[in-house]
Each structure stands twice: as structure tokens, then as C-alpha cells.
């Protein structure tokens, strides 16, 4: 399947990546980006690998999520032959804020 990133998800990756670079250095940023690429590759070959995202189970589309690392996860849905990544969630944030952010942007 083809994996597409929403603008929101791209912005979140950039924001988190810049923060990691500033606070923890280049190597940590490289590791983070490698984890992101690995997760996206998994979604290309096994799009149903992520469980249904319970916070979004009443949404108009079936959202799933895949853990990238202990602090973040990718939220996505499948439409036809496309995996649409809609968000990179920082799991330390308030879940309902993140839920509202996704639902209002879709």
C-alpha cells in the first residue's frame, strides 16, 4: 500500500524532530527519524498491524495507531489502497486534546 502523510502529521514530525535535536542532539534525532521511517514501512506492507484507536472509535472512519517509541505513536486510517497518516501523537499529552485535534482537522 501507499503511505501518505497529512500536513498535520508532517508538521508534528518536524516539531518533535526539532525539539529532539535541540534538547538531545543529532544522534537522538536520527534515531527518532529512523523509528518513524520503520513504522511507515511496516504500514506499507501490513496496514492492519495497528490496533483500532479506542479514543477515536466513534469517528466516521476507522482509525488505527502504531507505537513508534515509548513517547509517540502514529495515528492513521486506510482508504482504498492508501494508508493516510493523520497524526504523530506525543503520548504524554492530554488524550482528549489530541482526539479533538484530529477530528476537527478531518
Biopython code that builds the backbone (N, CA, C, O; Angstrom):
import numpy as np
from Bio.PDB.StructureBuilder import StructureBuilder

atoms = [
    (1, "UNK", "N", (0.825, -1.180, 0.000)),
    (1, "UNK", "CA", (0.000, 0.000, 0.000)),
    (1, "UNK", "C", (0.871, 1.246, 0.000)),
    (1, "UNK", "O", (2.038, 1.225, 0.393)),
    (2, "UNK", "N", (0.271, 2.309, -0.446)),
    (2, "UNK", "CA", (0.954, 3.593, -0.445)),
    (2, "UNK", "C", (0.664, 4.300, 0.877)),
    (2, "UNK", "O", (-0.468, 4.282, 1.361)),
    (3, "UNK", "N", (1.682, 4.917, 1.453)),
    (3, "UNK", "CA", (1.528, 5.667, 2.707)),
    (3, "UNK", "C", (1.623, 7.156, 2.395)),
    (3, "UNK", "O", (2.595, 7.621, 1.799)),
    (4, "UNK", "N", (0.594, 7.893, 2.810)),
    (4, "UNK", "CA", (0.582, 9.348, 2.652)),
    (4, "UNK", "C", (0.531, 10.001, 4.023)),
    (4, "UNK", "O", (-0.153, 9.521, 4.928)),
    (5, "UNK", "N", (1.254, 11.087, 4.165)),
    (5, "UNK", "CA", (1.281, 11.849, 5.412)),
    (5, "UNK", "C", (0.460, 13.108, 5.242)),
    (5, "UNK", "O", (0.661, 13.846, 4.278)),
    (6, "UNK", "N", (-0.460, 13.370, 6.152)),
    (6, "UNK", "CA", (-1.200, 14.634, 6.132)),
    (6, "UNK", "C", (-0.241, 15.763, 6.503)),
    (6, "UNK", "O", (0.817, 15.532, 7.089)),
    (7, "UNK", "N", (-0.629, 16.979, 6.153)),
    (7, "UNK", "CA", (0.203, 18.135, 6.514)),
    (7, "UNK", "C", (0.341, 18.238, 8.028)),
    (7, "UNK", "O", (1.412, 18.573, 8.535)),
    (8, "UNK", "N", (-0.725, 17.955, 8.742)),
    (8, "UNK", "CA", (-0.682, 17.991, 10.202)),
    (8, "UNK", "C", (0.365, 17.012, 10.727)),
    (8, "UNK", "O", (1.165, 17.362, 11.594)),
    (9, "UNK", "N", (0.361, 15.800, 10.209)),
    (9, "UNK", "CA", (1.320, 14.784, 10.664)),
    (9, "UNK", "C", (2.754, 15.199, 10.326)),
    (9, "UNK", "O", (3.661, 15.030, 11.141)),
    (10, "UNK", "N", (2.953, 15.736, 9.133)),
    (10, "UNK", "CA", (4.294, 16.211, 8.744)),
    (10, "UNK", "C", (4.768, 17.308, 9.697)),
    (10, "UNK", "O", (5.919, 17.308, 10.133)),
    (11, "UNK", "N", (3.876, 18.234, 10.011)),
    (11, "UNK", "CA", (4.228, 19.317, 10.941)),
    (11, "UNK", "C", (4.597, 18.773, 12.316)),
    (11, "UNK", "O", (5.539, 19.255, 12.945)),
    (12, "UNK", "N", (3.865, 17.781, 12.779)),
    (12, "UNK", "CA", (4.142, 17.198, 14.091)),
    (12, "UNK", "C", (5.490, 16.485, 14.101)),
    (12, "UNK", "O", (6.228, 16.567, 15.083)),
    (13, "UNK", "N", (5.814, 15.790, 13.017)),
    (13, "UNK", "CA", (7.129, 15.137, 12.929)),
    (13, "UNK", "C", (8.231, 16.187, 12.967)),
    (13, "UNK", "O", (9.216, 16.032, 13.689)),
    (14, "UNK", "N", (8.067, 17.251, 12.193)),
    (14, "UNK", "CA", (9.085, 18.319, 12.181)),
    (14, "UNK", "C", (9.241, 18.948, 13.565)),
    (14, "UNK", "O", (10.357, 19.163, 14.039)),
    (15, "UNK", "N", (8.115, 19.237, 14.199)),
    (15, "UNK", "CA", (8.146, 19.876, 15.513)),
    (15, "UNK", "C", (8.872, 18.986, 16.538)),
    (15, "UNK", "O", (9.760, 19.453, 17.252)),
    (16, "UNK", "N", (8.495, 17.732, 16.601)),
    (16, "UNK", "CA", (9.116, 16.814, 17.558)),
    (16, "UNK", "C", (10.578, 16.584, 17.208)),
    (16, "UNK", "O", (11.430, 16.536, 18.096)),
    (17, "UNK", "N", (10.871, 16.443, 15.930)),
    (17, "UNK", "CA", (12.251, 16.243, 15.483)),
    (17, "UNK", "C", (13.133, 17.434, 15.854)),
    (17, "UNK", "O", (14.259, 17.254, 16.318)),
    (18, "UNK", "N", (12.627, 18.643, 15.651)),
    (18, "UNK", "CA", (13.392, 19.846, 16.009)),
    (18, "UNK", "C", (13.621, 19.915, 17.518)),
    (18, "UNK", "O", (14.705, 20.280, 17.974)),
    (19, "UNK", "N", (12.601, 19.564, 18.280)),
    (19, "UNK", "CA", (12.728, 19.559, 19.742)),
    (19, "UNK", "C", (13.799, 18.558, 20.190)),
    (19, "UNK", "O", (14.632, 18.870, 21.041)),
    (20, "UNK", "N", (13.766, 17.366, 19.615)),
    (20, "UNK", "CA", (14.757, 16.337, 19.980)),
    (20, "UNK", "C", (16.158, 16.813, 19.631)),
    (20, "UNK", "O", (17.084, 16.633, 20.422)),
    (21, "UNK", "N", (16.327, 17.413, 18.468)),
    (21, "UNK", "CA", (17.638, 17.926, 18.062)),
    (21, "UNK", "C", (18.130, 18.972, 19.059)),
    (21, "UNK", "O", (19.286, 18.938, 19.482)),
    (22, "UNK", "N", (17.257, 19.892, 19.426)),
    (22, "UNK", "CA", (17.633, 20.976, 20.331)),
    (22, "UNK", "C", (17.980, 20.458, 21.726)),
    (22, "UNK", "O", (18.962, 20.890, 22.330)),
    (23, "UNK", "N", (17.170, 19.534, 22.229)),
    (23, "UNK", "CA", (17.333, 19.074, 23.605)),
    (23, "UNK", "C", (18.298, 17.899, 23.775)),
    (23, "UNK", "O", (18.955, 17.782, 24.810)),
    (24, "UNK", "N", (18.386, 17.031, 22.767)),
    (24, "UNK", "CA", (19.127, 15.784, 22.947)),
    (24, "UNK", "C", (20.208, 15.529, 21.904)),
    (24, "UNK", "O", (21.018, 14.616, 22.070)),
    (25, "UNK", "N", (20.236, 16.315, 20.840)),
    (25, "UNK", "CA", (21.310, 16.208, 19.870)),
    (25, "UNK", "C", (20.964, 15.446, 18.601)),
    (25, "UNK", "O", (19.888, 14.869, 18.442)),
    (26, "UNK", "N", (21.946, 15.481, 17.712)),
    (26, "UNK", "CA", (21.777, 14.935, 16.367)),
    (26, "UNK", "C", (21.522, 13.427, 16.361)),
    (26, "UNK", "O", (20.665, 12.949, 15.618)),
    (27, "UNK", "N", (22.244, 12.688, 17.170)),
    (27, "UNK", "CA", (22.089, 11.225, 17.189)),
    (27, "UNK", "C", (20.683, 10.823, 17.632)),
    (27, "UNK", "O", (20.088, 9.912, 17.056)),
    (28, "UNK", "N", (20.155, 11.490, 18.642)),
    (28, "UNK", "CA", (18.792, 11.193, 19.104)),
    (28, "UNK", "C", (17.775, 11.514, 18.016)),
    (28, "UNK", "O", (16.809, 10.776, 17.819)),
    (29, "UNK", "N", (18.000, 12.614, 17.318)),
    (29, "UNK", "CA", (17.095, 12.968, 16.214)),
    (29, "UNK", "C", (17.160, 11.915, 15.116)),
    (29, "UNK", "O", (16.126, 11.522, 14.576)),
    (30, "UNK", "N", (18.355, 11.458, 14.782)),
    (30, "UNK", "CA", (18.497, 10.419, 13.762)),
    (30, "UNK", "C", (17.772, 9.141, 14.179)),
    (30, "UNK", "O", (17.103, 8.503, 13.366)),
    (31, "UNK", "N", (17.910, 8.778, 15.442)),
    (31, "UNK", "CA", (17.218, 7.582, 15.942)),
    (31, "UNK", "C", (15.707, 7.733, 15.842)),
    (31, "UNK", "O", (15.011, 6.804, 15.432)),
    (32, "UNK", "N", (15.203, 8.899, 16.215)),
    (32, "UNK", "CA", (13.772, 9.169, 16.136)),
    (32, "UNK", "C", (13.275, 9.049, 14.694)),
    (32, "UNK", "O", (12.270, 8.389, 14.432)),
    (33, "UNK", "N", (13.973, 9.680, 13.774)),
    (33, "UNK", "CA", (13.559, 9.637, 12.372)),
    (33, "UNK", "C", (13.632, 8.217, 11.811)),
    (33, "UNK", "O", (12.808, 7.835, 10.981)),
    (34, "UNK", "N", (14.600, 7.445, 12.255)),
    (34, "UNK", "CA", (14.701, 6.049, 11.826)),
    (34, "UNK", "C", (13.488, 5.258, 12.336)),
    (34, "UNK", "O", (12.945, 4.420, 11.618)),
    (35, "UNK", "N", (13.074, 5.525, 13.561)),
    (35, "UNK", "CA", (11.886, 4.855, 14.114)),
    (35, "UNK", "C", (10.632, 5.221, 13.315)),
    (35, "UNK", "O", (9.783, 4.365, 13.062)),
    (36, "UNK", "N", (10.517, 6.473, 12.924)),
    (36, "UNK", "CA", (9.376, 6.934, 12.127)),
    (36, "UNK", "C", (9.365, 6.228, 10.769)),
    (36, "UNK", "O", (8.328, 5.725, 10.335)),
    (37, "UNK", "N", (10.511, 6.193, 10.106)),
    (37, "UNK", "CA", (10.589, 5.538, 8.798)),
    (37, "UNK", "C", (10.273, 4.046, 8.906)),
    (37, "UNK", "O", (9.596, 3.488, 8.042)),
    (38, "UNK", "N", (10.759, 3.409, 9.959)),
    (38, "UNK", "CA", (10.494, 1.984, 10.162)),
    (38, "UNK", "C", (8.995, 1.729, 10.335)),
    (38, "UNK", "O", (8.449, 0.799, 9.741)),
    (39, "UNK", "N", (8.338, 2.545, 11.138)),
    (39, "UNK", "CA", (6.895, 2.389, 11.353)),
    (39, "UNK", "C", (6.134, 2.587, 10.046)),
    (39, "UNK", "O", (5.207, 1.830, 9.758)),
    (40, "UNK", "N", (6.503, 3.583, 9.255)),
    (40, "UNK", "CA", (5.837, 3.837, 7.970)),
    (40, "UNK", "C", (6.041, 2.671, 7.013)),
    (40, "UNK", "O", (5.129, 2.315, 6.267)),
    (41, "UNK", "N", (7.222, 2.078, 7.029)),
    (41, "UNK", "CA", (7.496, 0.911, 6.187)),
    (41, "UNK", "C", (6.631, -0.275, 6.603)),
    (41, "UNK", "O", (6.122, -1.005, 5.753)),
    (42, "UNK", "N", (6.465, -0.463, 7.903)),
    (42, "UNK", "CA", (5.588, -1.533, 8.382)),
    (42, "UNK", "C", (4.162, -1.338, 7.875)),
    (42, "UNK", "O", (3.493, -2.303, 7.507)),
    (43, "UNK", "N", (3.699, -0.090, 7.857)),
    (43, "UNK", "CA", (2.348, 0.195, 7.399)),
    (43, "UNK", "C", (2.174, -0.058, 5.903)),
    (43, "UNK", "O", (1.080, -0.403, 5.458)),
    (44, "UNK", "N", (3.235, 0.110, 5.131)),
    (44, "UNK", "CA", (3.165, -0.182, 3.691)),
    (44, "UNK", "C", (2.860, -1.652, 3.447)),
    (44, "UNK", "O", (2.067, -1.995, 2.570)),
    (45, "UNK", "N", (3.489, -2.505, 4.221)),
    (45, "UNK", "CA", (3.354, -3.948, 3.993)),
    (45, "UNK", "C", (2.273, -4.603, 4.841)),
    (45, "UNK", "O", (1.708, -5.621, 4.442)),
    (46, "UNK", "N", (1.981, -4.037, 5.994)),
    (46, "UNK", "CA", (0.983, -4.606, 6.909)),
    (46, "UNK", "C", (0.127, -3.492, 7.502)),
    (46, "UNK", "O", (0.277, -3.162, 8.678)),
    (47, "UNK", "N", (-0.762, -2.912, 6.713)),
    (47, "UNK", "CA", (-1.503, -1.746, 7.183)),
    (47, "UNK", "C", (-2.426, -2.011, 8.367)),
    (47, "UNK", "O", (-2.747, -1.081, 9.108)),
    (48, "UNK", "N", (-2.853, -3.226, 8.560)),
    (48, "UNK", "CA", (-3.748, -3.540, 9.680)),
    (48, "UNK", "C", (-2.992, -3.925, 10.950)),
    (48, "UNK", "O", (-3.592, -4.424, 11.902)),
    (49, "UNK", "N", (-1.696, -3.697, 10.966)),
    (49, "UNK", "CA", (-0.865, -4.079, 12.111)),
    (49, "UNK", "C", (-1.260, -3.323, 13.383)),
    (49, "UNK", "O", (-1.179, -3.868, 14.484)),
    (50, "UNK", "N", (-1.684, -2.081, 13.227)),
    (50, "UNK", "CA", (-2.041, -1.271, 14.382)),
    (50, "UNK", "C", (-3.444, -1.579, 14.867)),
    (50, "UNK", "O", (-4.344, -1.801, 14.058)),
    (51, "UNK", "N", (-3.642, -1.598, 16.173)),
    (51, "UNK", "CA", (-4.988, -1.810, 16.707)),
    (51, "UNK", "C", (-5.875, -0.586, 16.453)),
    (51, "UNK", "O", (-5.381, 0.511, 16.189)),
    (52, "UNK", "N", (-7.159, -0.790, 16.536)),
    (52, "UNK", "CA", (-8.108, 0.315, 16.416)),
    (52, "UNK", "C", (-7.848, 1.284, 17.563)),
    (52, "UNK", "O", (-7.716, 0.882, 18.719)),
    (53, "UNK", "N", (-7.777, 2.570, 17.221)),
    (53, "UNK", "CA", (-7.519, 3.603, 18.224)),
    (53, "UNK", "C", (-8.803, 3.828, 19.019)),
    (53, "UNK", "O", (-9.774, 4.382, 18.503)),
    (54, "UNK", "N", (-8.797, 3.397, 20.267)),
    (54, "UNK", "CA", (-10.005, 3.447, 21.096)),
    (54, "UNK", "C", (-10.533, 4.855, 21.316)),
    (54, "UNK", "O", (-11.747, 5.052, 21.383)),
    (55, "UNK", "N", (-9.665, 5.820, 21.427)),
    (55, "UNK", "CA", (-10.110, 7.201, 21.618)),
    (55, "UNK", "C", (-10.938, 7.704, 20.440)),
    (55, "UNK", "O", (-11.759, 8.609, 20.590)),
    (56, "UNK", "N", (-10.716, 7.111, 19.267)),
    (56, "UNK", "CA", (-11.371, 7.582, 18.051)),
    (56, "UNK", "C", (-12.346, 6.550, 17.487)),
    (56, "UNK", "O", (-12.706, 6.607, 16.311)),
    (57, "UNK", "N", (-12.770, 5.615, 18.323)),
    (57, "UNK", "CA", (-13.599, 4.527, 17.810)),
    (57, "UNK", "C", (-14.967, 4.984, 17.325)),
    (57, "UNK", "O", (-15.602, 4.254, 16.562)),
    (58, "UNK", "N", (-15.447, 6.138, 17.722)),
    (58, "UNK", "CA", (-16.733, 6.651, 17.255)),
    (58, "UNK", "C", (-16.594, 7.637, 16.102)),
    (58, "UNK", "O", (-17.572, 8.277, 15.714)),
    (59, "UNK", "N", (-15.409, 7.763, 15.560)),
    (59, "UNK", "CA", (-15.162, 8.679, 14.443)),
    (59, "UNK", "C", (-15.769, 8.110, 13.160)),
    (59, "UNK", "O", (-16.070, 6.919, 13.089)),
    (60, "UNK", "N", (-15.947, 8.960, 12.152)),
    (60, "UNK", "CA", (-16.551, 8.492, 10.904)),
    (60, "UNK", "C", (-15.687, 7.499, 10.114)),
    (60, "UNK", "O", (-16.207, 6.758, 9.280)),
    (61, "UNK", "N", (-14.392, 7.481, 10.367)),
    (61, "UNK", "CA", (-13.516, 6.487, 9.738)),
    (61, "UNK", "C", (-12.869, 5.647, 10.831)),
    (61, "UNK", "O", (-12.844, 6.047, 11.995)),
    (62, "UNK", "N", (-12.352, 4.499, 10.459)),
    (62, "UNK", "CA", (-11.735, 3.578, 11.418)),
    (62, "UNK", "C", (-10.254, 3.936, 11.573)),
    (62, "UNK", "O", (-9.433, 3.608, 10.716)),
    (63, "UNK", "N", (-9.931, 4.604, 12.663)),
    (63, "UNK", "CA", (-8.543, 4.987, 12.929)),
    (63, "UNK", "C", (-7.820, 3.861, 13.642)),
    (63, "UNK", "O", (-8.385, 3.165, 14.486)),
    (64, "UNK", "N", (-6.575, 3.702, 13.287)),
    (64, "UNK", "CA", (-5.687, 2.743, 13.930)),
    (64, "UNK", "C", (-4.448, 3.511, 14.392)),
    (64, "UNK", "O", (-4.229, 4.653, 13.989)),
    (65, "UNK", "N", (-3.650, 2.877, 15.234)),
    (65, "UNK", "CA", (-2.400, 3.519, 15.654)),
    (65, "UNK", "C", (-1.314, 2.465, 15.789)),
    (65, "UNK", "O", (-1.581, 1.291, 16.047)),
    (66, "UNK", "N", (-0.099, 2.917, 15.610)),
    (66, "UNK", "CA", (1.069, 2.059, 15.763)),
    (66, "UNK", "C", (2.083, 2.814, 16.615)),
    (66, "UNK", "O", (2.366, 3.985, 16.367)),
    (67, "UNK", "N", (2.614, 2.145, 17.601)),
    (67, "UNK", "CA", (3.584, 2.756, 18.507)),
    (67, "UNK", "C", (4.916, 2.897, 17.782)),
    (67, "UNK", "O", (5.432, 1.943, 17.200)),
    (68, "UNK", "N", (5.457, 4.100, 17.832)),
    (68, "UNK", "CA", (6.763, 4.384, 17.236)),
    (68, "UNK", "C", (7.858, 4.158, 18.280)),
    (68, "UNK", "O", (8.864, 3.498, 18.018)),
    (69, "UNK", "N", (7.639, 4.713, 19.448)),
    (69, "UNK", "CA", (8.539, 4.534, 20.584)),
    (69, "UNK", "C", (7.718, 4.798, 21.841)),
    (69, "UNK", "O", (6.505, 4.991, 21.749)),
    (70, "UNK", "N", (8.339, 4.811, 22.993)),
    (70, "UNK", "CA", (7.562, 4.934, 24.228)),
    (70, "UNK", "C", (6.883, 6.286, 24.398)),
    (70, "UNK", "O", (6.042, 6.444, 25.282)),
    (71, "UNK", "N", (7.231, 7.262, 23.570)),
    (71, "UNK", "CA", (6.661, 8.604, 23.703)),
    (71, "UNK", "C", (5.776, 9.037, 22.535)),
    (71, "UNK", "O", (5.177, 10.111, 22.585)),
    (72, "UNK", "N", (5.685, 8.232, 21.500)),
    (72, "UNK", "CA", (4.884, 8.667, 20.350)),
    (72, "UNK", "C", (4.290, 7.489, 19.594)),
    (72, "UNK", "O", (4.794, 6.366, 19.625)),
    (73, "UNK", "N", (3.185, 7.806, 18.908)),
    (73, "UNK", "CA", (2.554, 6.810, 18.055)),
    (73, "UNK", "C", (1.964, 7.506, 16.837)),
    (73, "UNK", "O", (1.617, 8.687, 16.868)),
    (74, "UNK", "N", (1.863, 6.735, 15.771)),
    (74, "UNK", "CA", (1.289, 7.211, 14.521)),
    (74, "UNK", "C", (-0.183, 6.819, 14.496)),
    (74, "UNK", "O", (-0.537, 5.673, 14.773)),
    (75, "UNK", "N", (-1.028, 7.775, 14.163)),
    (75, "UNK", "CA", (-2.461, 7.515, 14.017)),
    (75, "UNK", "C", (-2.785, 7.599, 12.524)),
    (75, "UNK", "O", (-2.378, 8.539, 11.842)),
    (76, "UNK", "N", (-3.519, 6.607, 12.031)),
    (76, "UNK", "CA", (-3.779, 6.522, 10.599)),
    (76, "UNK", "C", (-5.114, 5.844, 10.321)),
    (76, "UNK", "O", (-5.737, 5.264, 11.210)),
    (77, "UNK", "N", (-5.530, 5.932, 9.076)),
    (77, "UNK", "CA", (-6.680, 5.152, 8.609)),
    (77, "UNK", "C", (-6.362, 4.651, 7.204)),
    (77, "UNK", "O", (-5.459, 5.152, 6.534)),
    (78, "UNK", "N", (-7.117, 3.665, 6.784)),
    (78, "UNK", "CA", (-6.908, 3.041, 5.482)),
    (78, "UNK", "C", (-8.107, 3.379, 4.599)),
    (78, "UNK", "O", (-9.259, 3.206, 4.997)),
    (79, "UNK", "N", (-7.816, 3.858, 3.410)),
    (79, "UNK", "CA", (-8.863, 4.166, 2.437)),
    (79, "UNK", "C", (-8.407, 3.647, 1.074)),
    (79, "UNK", "O", (-7.390, 4.083, 0.534)),
    (80, "UNK", "N", (-9.178, 2.713, 0.536)),
    (80, "UNK", "CA", (-8.804, 2.040, -0.716)),
    (80, "UNK", "C", (-7.422, 1.414, -0.529)),
    (80, "UNK", "O", (-7.247, 0.583, 0.363)),
    (81, "UNK", "N", (-6.451, 1.786, -1.334)),
    (81, "UNK", "CA", (-5.103, 1.230, -1.208)),
    (81, "UNK", "C", (-4.127, 2.247, -0.622)),
    (81, "UNK", "O", (-2.933, 2.214, -0.920)),
    (82, "UNK", "N", (-4.639, 3.145, 0.208)),
    (82, "UNK", "CA", (-3.802, 4.201, 0.776)),
    (82, "UNK", "C", (-3.903, 4.179, 2.296)),
    (82, "UNK", "O", (-4.990, 4.087, 2.867)),
    (83, "UNK", "N", (-2.743, 4.266, 2.930)),
    (83, "UNK", "CA", (-2.670, 4.453, 4.375)),
    (83, "UNK", "C", (-2.435, 5.941, 4.590)),
    (83, "UNK", "O", (-1.391, 6.471, 4.209)),
    (84, "UNK", "N", (-3.404, 6.614, 5.198)),
    (84, "UNK", "CA", (-3.307, 8.049, 5.450)),
    (84, "UNK", "C", (-2.898, 8.267, 6.901)),
    (84, "UNK", "O", (-3.675, 8.001, 7.819)),
    (85, "UNK", "N", (-1.683, 8.749, 7.102)),
    (85, "UNK", "CA", (-1.211, 9.073, 8.448)),
    (85, "UNK", "C", (-1.714, 10.473, 8.772)),
    (85, "UNK", "O", (-1.386, 11.440, 8.084)),
    (86, "UNK", "N", (-2.517, 10.567, 9.835)),
    (86, "UNK", "CA", (-3.131, 11.847, 10.173)),
    (86, "UNK", "C", (-2.462, 12.555, 11.335)),
    (86, "UNK", "O", (-2.621, 13.764, 11.504)),
    (87, "UNK", "N", (-1.710, 11.808, 12.141)),
    (87, "UNK", "CA", (-1.085, 12.454, 13.295)),
    (87, "UNK", "C", (0.068, 11.629, 13.834)),
    (87, "UNK", "O", (0.103, 10.405, 13.712)),
    (88, "UNK", "N", (0.997, 12.335, 14.426)),
    (88, "UNK", "CA", (2.026, 11.721, 15.260)),
    (88, "UNK", "C", (1.734, 12.232, 16.662)),
    (88, "UNK", "O", (1.958, 13.404, 16.965)),
    (89, "UNK", "N", (1.240, 11.357, 17.503)),
    (89, "UNK", "CA", (0.836, 11.742, 18.853)),
    (89, "UNK", "C", (1.989, 11.633, 19.825)),
    (89, "UNK", "O", (2.668, 10.608, 19.893)),
    (90, "UNK", "N", (2.202, 12.691, 20.572)),
    (90, "UNK", "CA", (3.088, 12.656, 21.721)),
    (90, "UNK", "C", (2.229, 12.079, 22.851)),
    (90, "UNK", "O", (1.297, 12.736, 23.315)),
    (91, "UNK", "N", (2.530, 10.882, 23.287)),
    (91, "UNK", "CA", (1.666, 10.179, 24.234)),
    (91, "UNK", "C", (1.662, 10.804, 25.626)),
    (91, "UNK", "O", (0.905, 10.366, 26.493)),
    (92, "UNK", "N", (2.484, 11.806, 25.853)),
    (92, "UNK", "CA", (2.480, 12.498, 27.148)),
    (92, "UNK", "C", (1.408, 13.576, 27.200)),
    (92, "UNK", "O", (1.138, 14.124, 28.268)),
    (93, "UNK", "N", (0.800, 13.885, 26.074)),
    (93, "UNK", "CA", (-0.206, 14.940, 26.030)),
    (93, "UNK", "C", (-1.580, 14.412, 26.439)),
    (93, "UNK", "O", (-1.822, 13.206, 26.469)),
    (94, "UNK", "N", (-2.454, 15.337, 26.747)),
    (94, "UNK", "CA", (-3.830, 15.013, 27.118)),
    (94, "UNK", "C", (-4.535, 14.317, 25.946)),
    (94, "UNK", "O", (-4.656, 14.908, 24.872)),
    (95, "UNK", "N", (-4.996, 13.089, 26.127)),
    (95, "UNK", "CA", (-5.616, 12.335, 25.020)),
    (95, "UNK", "C", (-6.816, 13.028, 24.385)),
    (95, "UNK", "O", (-6.951, 13.001, 23.161)),
    (96, "UNK", "N", (-7.679, 13.638, 25.163)),
    (96, "UNK", "CA", (-8.861, 14.281, 24.577)),
    (96, "UNK", "C", (-8.504, 15.484, 23.725)),
    (96, "UNK", "O", (-9.195, 15.767, 22.747)),
    (97, "UNK", "N", (-7.446, 16.198, 24.069)),
    (97, "UNK", "CA", (-6.971, 17.301, 23.246)),
    (97, "UNK", "C", (-6.510, 16.777, 21.892)),
    (97, "UNK", "O", (-6.815, 17.358, 20.850)),
    (98, "UNK", "N", (-5.784, 15.689, 21.923)),
    (98, "UNK", "CA", (-5.303, 15.087, 20.685)),
    (98, "UNK", "C", (-6.466, 14.558, 19.845)),
    (98, "UNK", "O", (-6.475, 14.704, 18.623)),
    (99, "UNK", "N", (-7.428, 13.955, 20.499)),
    (99, "UNK", "CA", (-8.618, 13.441, 19.814)),
    (99, "UNK", "C", (-9.344, 14.581, 19.105)),
    (99, "UNK", "O", (-9.668, 14.469, 17.923)),
    (100, "UNK", "N", (-9.595, 15.657, 19.806)),
    (100, "UNK", "CA", (-10.286, 16.801, 19.216)),
    (100, "UNK", "C", (-9.496, 17.408, 18.059)),
    (100, "UNK", "O", (-10.077, 17.854, 17.069)),
    (101, "UNK", "N", (-8.184, 17.424, 18.188)),
    (101, "UNK", "CA", (-7.332, 17.966, 17.147)),
    (101, "UNK", "C", (-7.478, 17.168, 15.848)),
    (101, "UNK", "O", (-7.550, 17.749, 14.765)),
    (102, "UNK", "N", (-7.519, 15.872, 15.956)),
    (102, "UNK", "CA", (-7.674, 15.033, 14.762)),
    (102, "UNK", "C", (-9.072, 15.185, 14.166)),
    (102, "UNK", "O", (-9.220, 15.370, 12.958)),
    (103, "UNK", "N", (-10.071, 15.109, 14.996)),
    (103, "UNK", "CA", (-11.444, 15.147, 14.487)),
    (103, "UNK", "C", (-11.823, 16.491, 13.863)),
    (103, "UNK", "O", (-12.636, 16.531, 12.939)),
    (104, "UNK", "N", (-11.248, 17.583, 14.351)),
    (104, "UNK", "CA", (-11.568, 18.877, 13.778)),
    (104, "UNK", "C", (-10.821, 19.146, 12.483)),
    (104, "UNK", "O", (-11.234, 20.002, 11.701)),
    (105, "UNK", "N", (-9.732, 18.432, 12.242)),
    (105, "UNK", "CA", (-8.936, 18.646, 11.028)),
    (105, "UNK", "C", (-9.391, 17.737, 9.891)),
    (105, "UNK", "O", (-8.988, 17.940, 8.746)),
    (106, "UNK", "N", (-10.204, 16.762, 10.179)),
    (106, "UNK", "CA", (-10.626, 15.805, 9.143)),
    (106, "UNK", "C", (-11.891, 16.237, 8.490)),
    (106, "UNK", "O", (-12.389, 15.552, 7.596)),
]
sb = StructureBuilder()
sb.init_structure("model")
sb.init_model(0)
sb.init_chain("A")
sb.init_seg("    ")
for serial, (resi, resn, name, xyz) in enumerate(atoms, 1):
    if name == "N":
        sb.init_residue(resn, " ", resi, " ")
    sb.init_atom(name, np.array(xyz, "f"), 0.0, 1.0, " ", f" {name:<3s}", serial, name[0])
structure = sb.get_structure()
